[in-house]
Amino acid sequence: MKTILKVFLPLAMMAAFSLSACRCSAGKTAHDAQRDPVRPDYLWSYDGTIQPGAASIDEYLPLLQGKRVCLLSNQTGIMLKSGKEIPMELLISDGQDAMDKMPMNLYTHVLDTLLSLDVNVVCLMSPEHGFRGTADAGEHVSSGVDIRTGIPIRSLYGTKMTDQEMMEGFDVMLFDLQDVGVRFYTYYVTMIRMMGKCAQFNIPFIVLDRPNPIGFLTDGPMLDRKFKSGVGGLPIPVAHGMTMGELAYMANEKGWLNFPSKETWEPDPSLKCSLTVIKCKNYRRDSHYRLPVKPSPNLPNMRSVYLYPSTCYFEGTRISLGRGTSVPFQIYGAPDMSTTSFQGRSPYGTDARVSAEYKFTPRSVAGAKNPPLLDKECKGVNLTEIPINRINDGKVNLTYIIDAYIGCGSKGNEFFTRMFELETGQEYVRKTIIDKADNQGCNAGKLAKELQETWEKDIKTFKKERAPYLLYK
């Protein structure tokens, strides 16, 4: 079937050039192309040939036949219908890449596919945000019945069930969730916990793998185990560069399925589940993969996804990161922010500008019913003007959090909350920012680079540690 074309010929020719750069095996890789400072924003493109594990039905259907299946998924568990292709214009970045532009009539949910094949799906499980993905972050999600299929849902986020109640009545667990490649994104914690339960109850666990949209990025501080929590579950860096399937293999082999909520957590090599991973097709770690649907309510487009590993730390401060606006994780500010160190320019170079002294007001909206600084006008910084192909040049970048700290008058521990350590995974980050940023004349970008250098050795060690568990180049 021919790809649908709705763009002018010059743009299509540029897209073809960009797509070929993404797929080349010699010369520049996609990540090299991403870093090319002369590539204009509109030449950033996505590989439409990538298929998630859910699309490889022939590989996992035999494992489900004659079994009572529990599906752990949400709104991200979708795949292209047979014979459908993504329109070419949606594979070319417009700088925002909103997921609501994707034509959902091209996709089908893995649940609907299973039911059409007469697979006996007896129950559903849902992570944070619920099975249909509409609940706020951290919101209690009740168990119930899926309104579209009538299948019972066992919520894993806010509903108290005994292990016996949670794990009874099915023979195999099928897992299909879209992660975003960041340690404090909670879906992989749900996966690890349920792998542990399956190990205890001798239930096979099947992962339908999905691409990591920032698989080209491995960076950030490692997790100190004393800060282990639901937003930081494994001793890995902030941006781990792995897919869910790869993390599952690594956790299973390293004894990480033992997941008690205590600081004294130690690996248990004896606890392993029967694990099968159905791989993605045509995916490389440096691939540019466009998510077809919002992975959670406050990641509405690819810009939010790309900025997420560098801006989510505002969750651990008194600052708004844009929840309650149309651009969460792409702006930040507070009513008392009076200055910024950016002076209209981002840390990514002269062609990557931001809007300093930006104003916004968080409102109560779907997915952010009670956002920080609700209904208060905030002064801050707008990151929506940074070319999308430059966002991760700075890797995990703490410039924004340091800039905000300086802009709010360097208030020491009054600026931070306990969540900051749970997301950075370390104590020294807060202490370093307070100690150095309180000195007059501190440069946010320079201090951020100094902090980045403190974890570079750990990243090299982690890359060697993860190597045996990688499924993709």
DODREN-632239 format. One record per residue (C-alpha): residue in one letter; y, z, x. Coordinates in steps of 0.2 Angstrom, whole numbers. Last residue first. Example, Ala and Ser with C-alpha at 12.3 -4.5 7.8 and 13.67 -1.06 7.14 Angstrom:
! residues 2
r; north; up; east
S; -5; 36; 68;
A; -22; 39; 62;
END
This chain:
! residues 473
r; north; up; east
K; -11; 94; 107;
Y; -19; 101; 92;
L; -33; 114; 89;
L; -27; 128; 100;
Y; -38; 143; 102;
P; -42; 143; 120;
A; -23; 140; 125;
R; -17; 156; 116;
E; -18; 167; 131;
K; -10; 154; 143;
K; 4; 152; 131;
F; 6; 170; 129;
T; 8; 173; 148;
K; 22; 160; 149;
I; 31; 167; 134;
D; 30; 185; 142;
K; 38; 178; 158;
E; 52; 170; 148;
W; 55; 187; 138;
T; 70; 194; 148;
E; 78; 177; 151;
Q; 82; 175; 132;
L; 92; 191; 133;
E; 103; 184; 147;
K; 105; 168; 137;
A; 111; 178; 122;
L; 123; 188; 133;
K; 131; 171; 139;
G; 132; 164; 122;
A; 140; 180; 115;
N; 153; 181; 129;
C; 159; 199; 132;
G; 177; 201; 135;
Q; 179; 220; 132;
N; 162; 229; 134;
D; 155; 234; 118;
A; 144; 218; 119;
K; 135; 225; 134;
D; 128; 242; 129;
I; 127; 237; 110;
I; 118; 221; 113;
T; 107; 228; 126;
K; 102; 243; 115;
R; 98; 231; 100;
V; 87; 220; 111;
Y; 79; 234; 121;
E; 69; 241; 106;
Q; 57; 227; 103;
G; 49; 217; 89;
T; 64; 207; 85;
E; 60; 208; 67;
L; 54; 226; 65;
E; 67; 231; 77;
F; 81; 224; 66;
M; 73; 231; 50;
R; 78; 249; 56;
T; 96; 244; 52;
F; 110; 238; 63;
F; 129; 237; 62;
E; 132; 256; 61;
N; 121; 257; 77;
G; 136; 252; 88;
K; 151; 246; 78;
S; 156; 231; 89;
G; 172; 227; 79;
C; 164; 216; 66;
G; 167; 200; 76;
I; 158; 207; 91;
Y; 142; 211; 81;
A; 144; 194; 72;
D; 144; 185; 89;
I; 130; 195; 95;
I; 119; 190; 80;
Y; 124; 172; 81;
T; 121; 170; 100;
L; 103; 177; 98;
N; 95; 160; 100;
V; 77; 157; 99;
K; 76; 140; 107;
G; 94; 135; 112;
D; 90; 116; 109;
N; 82; 122; 93;
I; 97; 116; 82;
R; 101; 100; 91;
N; 92; 87; 80;
I; 99; 95; 65;
P; 117; 91; 70;
I; 127; 107; 68;
E; 138; 106; 53;
T; 128; 118; 42;
L; 131; 132; 54;
N; 146; 140; 44;
V; 153; 156; 52;
G; 161; 172; 45;
K; 172; 179; 32;
C; 164; 187; 17;
E; 170; 188; -1;
K; 160; 202; -10;
D; 150; 197; -26;
L; 134; 204; -18;
L; 136; 210; 0;
P; 117; 209; 3;
P; 108; 199; -11;
N; 103; 206; -28;
K; 94; 193; -38;
A; 91; 182; -23;
G; 76; 170; -28;
A; 86; 164; -43;
V; 104; 169; -41;
S; 115; 184; -40;
R; 130; 179; -30;
P; 135; 179; -12;
T; 154; 175; -9;
F; 159; 163; 5;
K; 172; 161; 18;
Y; 172; 152; 35;
E; 182; 158; 49;
A; 172; 147; 61;
S; 165; 131; 56;
V; 152; 125; 68;
R; 152; 110; 80;
A; 138; 102; 90;
D; 145; 88; 99;
T; 153; 99; 113;
G; 136; 108; 117;
Y; 123; 119; 109;
P; 131; 136; 110;
S; 142; 131; 94;
R; 160; 127; 94;
G; 174; 132; 82;
Q; 181; 147; 92;
F; 163; 153; 94;
S; 167; 171; 99;
T; 171; 176; 81;
T; 185; 186; 74;
S; 189; 196; 58;
M; 173; 201; 51;
D; 177; 215; 38;
P; 171; 206; 22;
A; 155; 200; 31;
G; 148; 184; 38;
Y; 134; 172; 41;
I; 129; 154; 37;
Q; 114; 143; 38;
F; 101; 156; 34;
P; 104; 154; 15;
V; 114; 138; 11;
S; 116; 137; -8;
T; 122; 155; -9;
G; 114; 171; -15;
R; 107; 174; 2;
G; 119; 168; 15;
L; 116; 178; 30;
S; 125; 193; 25;
I; 129; 206; 38;
R; 125; 225; 37;
T; 111; 222; 50;
G; 92; 220; 50;
E; 91; 205; 38;
F; 104; 197; 50;
Y; 89; 195; 62;
C; 84; 180; 51;
T; 97; 169; 60;
S; 88; 163; 76;
P; 70; 160; 69;
Y; 77; 154; 53;
L; 88; 140; 60;
Y; 75; 127; 59;
V; 69; 132; 42;
S; 86; 133; 35;
R; 90; 116; 41;
M; 74; 109; 34;
N; 79; 113; 16;
P; 78; 127; 3;
L; 72; 141; 13;
N; 78; 156; 2;
P; 65; 153; -12;
S; 49; 152; -1;
P; 39; 138; 7;
K; 51; 126; -2;
V; 42; 110; -6;
P; 38; 94; 4;
L; 40; 101; 21;
R; 45; 88; 33;
Y; 35; 87; 49;
H; 42; 82; 66;
S; 28; 82; 78;
D; 29; 91; 94;
R; 13; 101; 91;
R; 4; 85; 86;
Y; -2; 81; 68;
N; -11; 65; 64;
K; -24; 74; 53;
C; -23; 93; 49;
K; -39; 103; 52;
I; -51; 112; 40;
V; -54; 129; 48;
T; -70; 138; 45;
L; -72; 157; 48;
S; -86; 169; 45;
C; -76; 185; 47;
K; -75; 196; 63;
L; -73; 215; 65;
S; -83; 220; 81;
P; -68; 215; 92;
D; -58; 229; 84;
P; -40; 228; 91;
E; -29; 244; 92;
W; -17; 250; 80;
T; -9; 267; 85;
E; 8; 262; 76;
K; 0; 263; 59;
S; -2; 252; 44;
P; -20; 247; 47;
F; -24; 229; 51;
N; -41; 227; 59;
L; -42; 208; 59;
W; -35; 207; 77;
G; -51; 208; 86;
K; -47; 194; 98;
E; -59; 181; 92;
N; -54; 182; 73;
A; -35; 184; 78;
M; -36; 168; 89;
Y; -46; 158; 76;
A; -34; 163; 62;
L; -19; 159; 72;
E; -25; 142; 76;
G; -28; 139; 57;
M; -11; 146; 53;
T; -3; 133; 65;
M; 4; 139; 81;
G; 20; 138; 90;
H; 23; 157; 91;
A; 41; 158; 87;
V; 45; 177; 87;
P; 32; 180; 100;
I; 14; 186; 97;
P; 7; 204; 97;
L; 2; 202; 78;
G; 9; 209; 62;
G; 28; 208; 62;
V; 35; 207; 44;
G; 22; 217; 36;
S; 23; 230; 50;
K; 19; 232; 69;
F; 34; 240; 77;
K; 24; 252; 88;
R; 14; 236; 93;
D; 28; 229; 103;
L; 30; 211; 97;
M; 34; 198; 110;
P; 52; 193; 111;
G; 57; 175; 107;
D; 50; 157; 111;
T; 37; 144; 107;
L; 45; 129; 98;
F; 37; 112; 96;
G; 27; 119; 82;
I; 43; 121; 72;
P; 36; 113; 56;
N; 19; 121; 59;
P; 7; 109; 51;
R; -5; 115; 38;
D; -23; 121; 39;
L; -35; 123; 24;
V; -42; 139; 30;
I; -60; 144; 24;
F; -66; 162; 24;
P; -84; 166; 21;
I; -87; 183; 12;
N; -97; 197; 21;
F; -87; 211; 12;
Q; -80; 219; 28;
A; -76; 202; 36;
C; -69; 195; 20;
K; -57; 210; 20;
G; -52; 207; 38;
M; -49; 189; 34;
M; -38; 195; 19;
R; -27; 205; 31;
I; -25; 191; 43;
M; -20; 179; 30;
T; -8; 190; 21;
V; 0; 193; 39;
Y; 1; 174; 41;
Y; 11; 173; 25;
T; 24; 186; 30;
Y; 37; 176; 40;
F; 42; 189; 53;
R; 31; 180; 67;
V; 39; 163; 64;
G; 29; 146; 63;
V; 35; 141; 45;
D; 19; 144; 36;
Q; 12; 134; 22;
L; -2; 142; 12;
D; -20; 136; 8;
F; -34; 149; 10;
L; -51; 147; 1;
M; -61; 163; -1;
V; -80; 162; -4;
D; -93; 170; -15;
F; -82; 178; -29;
G; -83; 192; -42;
E; -77; 207; -31;
M; -65; 207; -17;
M; -49; 215; -25;
E; -58; 227; -36;
Q; -69; 233; -21;
D; -54; 234; -10;
T; -45; 245; -22;
M; -30; 237; -31;
K; -12; 242; -30;
T; 0; 228; -35;
G; 15; 225; -25;
Y; 11; 209; -15;
L; -7; 205; -15;
S; -7; 199; -33;
R; -24; 195; -41;
I; -21; 181; -52;
P; -34; 177; -67;
I; -36; 158; -71;
G; -27; 153; -87;
T; -23; 136; -79;
R; -5; 133; -82;
I; 1; 151; -85;
D; -9; 158; -71;
V; -15; 175; -77;
G; -10; 192; -72;
S; -7; 203; -56;
S; 11; 209; -54;
V; 23; 204; -41;
H; 35; 217; -34;
E; 49; 209; -25;
G; 50; 209; -6;
A; 58; 193; -5;
D; 63; 187; -22;
A; 49; 180; -34;
T; 48; 161; -38;
G; 34; 155; -27;
R; 22; 149; -41;
F; 8; 161; -35;
G; 20; 175; -31;
H; 35; 177; -19;
E; 24; 187; -6;
P; 6; 182; -7;
S; -4; 176; -22;
M; -23; 177; -26;
L; -32; 166; -38;
C; -48; 169; -47;
V; -64; 161; -53;
V; -62; 143; -46;
N; -79; 135; -50;
V; -76; 118; -42;
D; -78; 105; -56;
L; -69; 91; -45;
S; -54; 91; -57;
L; -53; 109; -55;
L; -52; 108; -36;
T; -39; 95; -37;
D; -29; 105; -49;
L; -30; 120; -37;
V; -25; 110; -22;
H; -9; 105; -31;
T; -5; 87; -33;
Y; 9; 76; -25;
L; 18; 60; -28;
N; 25; 66; -45;
M; 33; 80; -35;
P; 47; 67; -29;
M; 55; 76; -14;
K; 73; 79; -16;
D; 71; 97; -21;
M; 65; 100; -3;
A; 83; 98; 4;
D; 84; 88; 20;
Q; 101; 94; 26;
G; 106; 83; 40;
D; 102; 67; 31;
S; 85; 66; 40;
I; 75; 50; 38;
L; 57; 52; 31;
L; 64; 53; 14;
E; 71; 36; 16;
M; 54; 29; 19;
P; 47; 35; 3;
I; 31; 46; 5;
E; 15; 37; 2;
K; 3; 38; -12;
G; -15; 31; -13;
S; -23; 47; -17;
K; -11; 60; -22;
L; -1; 68; -8;
M; -5; 86; -5;
I; 0; 103; -12;
G; -3; 121; -8;
T; 15; 126; -5;
Q; 17; 132; -23;
N; 5; 147; -19;
S; -12; 149; -12;
L; -27; 161; -10;
L; -41; 152; -20;
C; -56; 163; -24;
V; -71; 152; -27;
R; -88; 156; -35;
K; -100; 145; -26;
G; -111; 130; -32;
Q; -101; 118; -22;
L; -88; 126; -11;
L; -94; 122; 6;
P; -98; 104; 1;
L; -80; 102; -5;
Y; -73; 107; 12;
E; -75; 91; 23;
D; -75; 78; 9;
I; -58; 85; 3;
S; -49; 82; 19;
A; -32; 82; 10;
A; -31; 101; 9;
G; -31; 101; 28;
P; -13; 94; 29;
Q; -10; 76; 32;
I; 3; 69; 44;
T; 6; 50; 42;
G; 24; 53; 36;
D; 31; 58; 53;
Y; 49; 64; 51;
S; 65; 57; 57;
W; 81; 62; 67;
L; 90; 46; 68;
Y; 103; 51; 56;
D; 110; 65; 67;
P; 115; 53; 81;
R; 104; 52; 97;
V; 116; 53; 112;
P; 112; 71; 116;
D; 93; 68; 118;
R; 84; 84; 114;
Q; 75; 78; 99;
A; 69; 63; 109;
D; 61; 74; 122;
H; 53; 84; 107;
A; 46; 68; 100;
T; 39; 63; 117;
K; 48; 52; 129;
G; 37; 41; 140;
A; 19; 39; 135;
S; 9; 44; 119;
C; 22; 38; 107;
R; 22; 44; 89;
C; 39; 52; 87;
A; 47; 39; 97;
S; 40; 26; 86;
L; 47; 35; 71;
S; 64; 34; 78;
F; 64; 16; 82;
A; 57; 12; 64;
A; 71; 23; 57;
M; 84; 13; 67;
M; 77; -3; 59;
A; 77; 5; 42;
L; 95; 10; 44;
P; 100; -8; 49;
L; 90; -15; 34;
F; 98; -5; 20;
V; 87; 9; 13;
K; 76; 9; -3;
L; 59; 5; 5;
I; 43; 11; -3;
T; 29; 10; 10;
K; 17; -4; 7;
M; 0; 0; 0;
END
